[in-house]
Amino acid sequence: MAGHSKWANIQHRKNRQDERKGKAFGKLIKEITVAAKLGGDDVTTNPRLRLAIEKAKEANLPKDKVKDAINRGCGLLQGVTYEEITYEGYGAGGVAFLINCLTDNRSRTVAEIRHAFSKHKGNLGTEGSVSYLFDHCCQFFLNESKDKEEELLELLIDKDIFELKPLQDVGIELRGDADAYTDIKETLLSNGYKIEFSEVVMLAKVPISVTAEDLANIEKLKSVLESLDDVQNVFTNADI
């Protein structure tokens, strides 16, 4: 897959993200509810809730639904109780999968995920089988020229970033501590930088190469998993 432009893949991921926005209300509400339950309703001390609300605004989730989700998480409204679970497994070509879920029915969720794996040449693994292959971090792709590297390093010197590098084709990639996502993003935007794509992710420590045939099965499995109501995020270590 070396011939593929990384920038093109960034654009593809961004387009897929945009396409999912209209279908994501239920997942956003779950995330806000759980974030508020775990960390309280103060966004200044709860970075997870802050990020969830930011995503809700980007997706145009109505403010009353955001408020209700926060109140439900804080116990001020009755509602479904969600459990946070991460499933691990392997897809075609030995590619590792991490699947973050929020569910009110663990048996239903694991059955759906196991079925997806078995249908697309994969296997559901045990806890810890692949999670060590990933780092929890925030990732940004900036549509900026390579000569901005030193300027960015100086700007973000106290923002918990641990990698900043120009891409071979175009732009700059930036990685930092997951909890610093909102702080880094606000700093970049307030200083006039254009962010093409940004997210809090589980990023593969060492991406692995895959064949075109395996890639097709990996993308099908990822798409099926992402379509499940209980699945919030899907990460792989495939080098695409």
C-alpha positions as CSV (number, residue, x, y, z in Angstrom):
1,M,0.0,0.0,0.0
2,A,3.1,2.2,-0.1
3,G,2.0,4.0,-3.2
4,H,-1.1,5.4,-1.6
5,S,-1.0,9.0,-0.5
6,K,-1.3,9.4,3.3
7,W,-3.0,12.8,2.7
8,A,-5.6,11.0,0.5
9,N,-6.3,8.6,3.3
10,I,-6.7,11.5,5.7
11,Q,-9.3,13.1,3.4
12,H,-11.1,9.7,3.1
13,R,-11.3,9.4,6.8
14,K,-12.6,12.9,7.1
15,N,-15.2,12.3,4.5
16,R,-16.3,9.1,6.3
17,Q,-16.5,11.0,9.5
18,D,-18.7,13.7,7.9
19,E,-21.0,11.0,6.4
20,R,-21.5,9.4,9.8
21,K,-22.5,12.6,11.6
22,G,-26.2,12.4,10.6
23,K,-26.4,8.9,12.0
24,A,-24.5,9.4,15.2
25,F,-26.9,11.0,17.6
26,G,-27.6,7.9,19.6
27,K,-23.9,7.2,20.0
28,L,-23.2,10.8,21.0
29,I,-25.9,10.8,23.6
30,K,-24.5,7.6,25.1
31,E,-21.0,9.0,25.2
32,I,-22.2,12.3,26.9
33,T,-24.2,10.3,29.4
34,V,-21.2,8.0,30.4
35,A,-18.7,10.9,30.4
36,A,-20.9,12.8,32.8
37,K,-21.5,9.8,35.0
38,L,-17.8,9.1,35.3
39,G,-16.4,12.6,35.6
40,G,-19.3,15.0,36.5
41,D,-20.9,17.8,34.6
42,D,-18.1,20.4,34.8
43,V,-16.3,20.5,31.4
44,T,-13.4,22.3,32.8
45,T,-12.4,19.3,34.9
46,N,-13.9,16.6,32.7
47,P,-12.0,16.5,29.3
48,R,-14.0,13.5,28.1
49,L,-17.3,15.3,28.5
50,R,-15.8,18.4,26.9
51,L,-14.8,16.4,23.9
52,A,-18.2,14.7,23.7
53,I,-20.0,18.0,23.8
54,E,-17.7,19.4,21.1
55,K,-18.5,16.4,18.8
56,A,-22.2,16.8,19.6
57,K,-22.0,20.5,18.4
58,E,-20.2,19.4,15.2
59,A,-23.0,16.9,14.5
60,N,-25.7,19.5,15.3
61,L,-27.1,17.4,18.2
62,P,-29.9,19.6,19.7
63,K,-28.9,21.4,22.9
64,D,-31.8,19.9,24.9
65,K,-30.6,16.4,24.1
66,V,-27.1,17.3,25.3
67,K,-28.5,18.7,28.5
68,D,-30.7,15.6,29.1
69,A,-27.8,13.3,28.5
70,I,-25.7,15.2,31.0
71,N,-28.5,15.2,33.6
72,R,-29.1,11.5,33.0
73,G,-25.4,10.7,33.5
74,C,-25.4,12.7,36.8
75,G,-28.5,10.9,38.1
76,L,-30.8,13.8,37.7
77,L,-33.0,12.0,35.1
78,Q,-34.0,8.4,34.9
79,G,-32.7,6.4,31.9
80,V,-30.8,3.4,30.6
81,T,-27.5,2.6,32.4
82,Y,-24.7,2.0,29.9
83,E,-21.6,-0.2,30.5
84,E,-18.3,0.7,28.9
85,I,-16.5,-2.3,27.3
86,T,-13.6,-2.7,24.9
87,Y,-13.5,-5.9,22.8
88,E,-10.3,-7.1,21.1
89,G,-9.7,-9.4,18.2
90,Y,-8.0,-10.1,14.9
91,G,-9.1,-9.6,11.3
92,A,-7.8,-10.8,8.0
93,G,-4.0,-10.9,7.7
94,G,-3.6,-10.9,11.5
95,V,-4.6,-7.2,11.8
96,A,-5.5,-6.2,15.4
97,F,-8.9,-4.7,16.2
98,L,-10.0,-2.7,19.2
99,I,-13.7,-2.0,19.5
100,N,-15.0,0.5,22.1
101,C,-18.6,-0.1,23.1
102,L,-21.3,1.5,25.4
103,T,-24.1,-1.0,26.0
104,D,-27.0,-1.8,28.2
105,N,-26.9,-5.5,27.2
106,R,-23.4,-7.1,27.2
107,S,-24.7,-10.4,25.9
108,R,-26.3,-8.8,22.8
109,T,-23.2,-6.7,22.1
110,V,-20.7,-9.5,22.3
111,A,-22.9,-11.8,20.1
112,E,-23.1,-9.1,17.4
113,I,-19.4,-8.5,17.5
114,R,-18.5,-12.2,17.4
115,H,-20.8,-12.7,14.4
116,A,-19.2,-9.8,12.5
117,F,-15.7,-11.2,13.1
118,S,-16.7,-14.8,12.0
119,K,-18.3,-13.5,8.9
120,H,-15.3,-11.5,7.7
121,K,-12.3,-13.9,8.4
122,G,-11.6,-12.7,11.9
123,N,-11.7,-13.9,15.5
124,L,-12.8,-12.3,18.7
125,G,-9.9,-12.3,21.2
126,T,-9.5,-12.2,24.9
127,E,-8.9,-9.1,27.1
128,G,-5.4,-7.8,26.6
129,S,-4.7,-9.8,23.5
130,V,-4.1,-6.8,21.3
131,S,-4.6,-3.6,23.4
132,Y,-0.8,-3.5,24.1
133,L,-0.3,-2.8,20.4
134,F,-1.9,0.6,20.7
135,D,-1.3,4.0,22.3
136,H,-4.2,6.2,23.6
137,C,-3.5,9.7,22.1
138,C,-4.9,12.6,20.1
139,Q,-4.0,13.0,16.5
140,F,-4.1,16.0,14.2
141,F,-3.4,16.5,10.5
142,L,-2.7,20.1,9.6
143,N,-2.9,21.5,6.1
144,E,0.3,23.5,6.6
145,S,3.7,23.6,4.8
146,K,6.6,21.7,6.3
147,D,8.4,25.0,7.2
148,K,5.9,25.5,10.0
149,E,7.4,22.7,12.1
150,E,9.6,24.8,14.3
151,E,6.8,27.4,14.8
152,L,4.4,24.7,15.9
153,L,6.9,23.2,18.3
154,E,7.3,26.5,19.9
155,L,3.6,27.2,20.1
156,L,2.8,23.8,21.6
157,I,5.8,23.3,23.8
158,D,3.7,23.1,27.0
159,K,0.7,21.2,25.5
160,D,1.7,17.6,26.1
161,I,2.6,16.8,22.5
162,F,5.0,13.9,21.9
163,E,5.4,13.8,18.1
164,L,5.2,16.4,15.3
165,K,6.4,15.5,11.8
166,P,5.9,16.7,8.2
167,L,4.2,14.2,5.9
168,Q,6.0,13.0,2.7
169,D,3.2,14.3,0.4
170,V,1.8,17.3,2.1
171,G,0.9,18.7,5.5
172,I,2.0,18.0,9.1
173,E,1.0,15.3,11.6
174,L,0.8,16.0,15.3
175,R,0.3,13.6,18.2
176,G,-0.2,14.3,21.8
177,D,-1.7,13.2,25.1
178,A,-5.3,12.2,24.8
179,D,-6.5,14.5,27.6
180,A,-4.8,17.4,25.9
181,Y,-6.9,17.2,22.8
182,T,-9.2,20.1,23.4
183,D,-6.4,22.4,24.6
184,I,-4.2,21.6,21.6
185,K,-7.1,22.1,19.2
186,E,-8.1,25.4,20.6
187,T,-4.5,26.6,20.6
188,L,-4.1,25.6,16.9
189,L,-7.4,27.3,15.8
190,S,-6.8,30.4,17.8
191,N,-3.5,30.8,16.1
192,G,-4.9,30.5,12.6
193,Y,-3.9,26.9,11.8
194,K,-6.2,24.8,9.5
195,I,-7.0,21.4,10.9
196,E,-8.0,18.8,8.3
197,F,-8.7,16.0,10.7
198,S,-8.4,15.5,14.4
199,E,-9.6,12.9,16.9
200,V,-8.8,11.1,20.1
201,V,-7.7,7.6,19.0
202,M,-6.1,4.3,19.9
203,L,-3.1,4.6,17.5
204,A,-1.1,1.5,16.4
205,K,2.4,1.5,17.8
206,V,3.7,-0.4,14.8
207,P,1.2,-0.5,11.8
208,I,1.4,-3.7,9.8
209,S,1.2,-4.0,6.0
210,V,-1.6,-5.9,4.4
211,T,-2.5,-7.2,1.0
212,A,-5.2,-5.7,-1.2
213,E,-7.4,-8.8,-0.5
214,D,-6.9,-8.6,3.2
215,L,-7.5,-4.9,3.2
216,A,-10.9,-5.4,1.5
217,N,-12.0,-7.8,4.3
218,I,-10.6,-5.5,7.0
219,E,-12.6,-2.5,5.7
220,K,-15.7,-4.6,5.4
221,L,-15.4,-5.8,9.0
222,K,-14.6,-2.3,10.3
223,S,-17.7,-1.0,8.5
224,V,-20.0,-3.7,9.9
225,L,-18.6,-3.1,13.4
226,E,-19.1,0.7,13.2
227,S,-22.7,0.2,12.1
228,L,-23.6,-1.6,15.3
229,D,-25.6,0.6,17.7
230,D,-23.4,-0.4,20.7
231,V,-20.1,0.3,19.0
232,Q,-18.6,3.8,19.6
233,N,-15.2,3.4,17.9
234,V,-13.2,0.8,16.0
235,F,-9.4,0.9,15.7
236,T,-7.0,-1.3,13.8
237,N,-3.2,-1.5,13.3
238,A,-3.5,-2.0,9.5
239,D,-1.1,0.3,7.6
240,I,-3.4,1.9,5.0
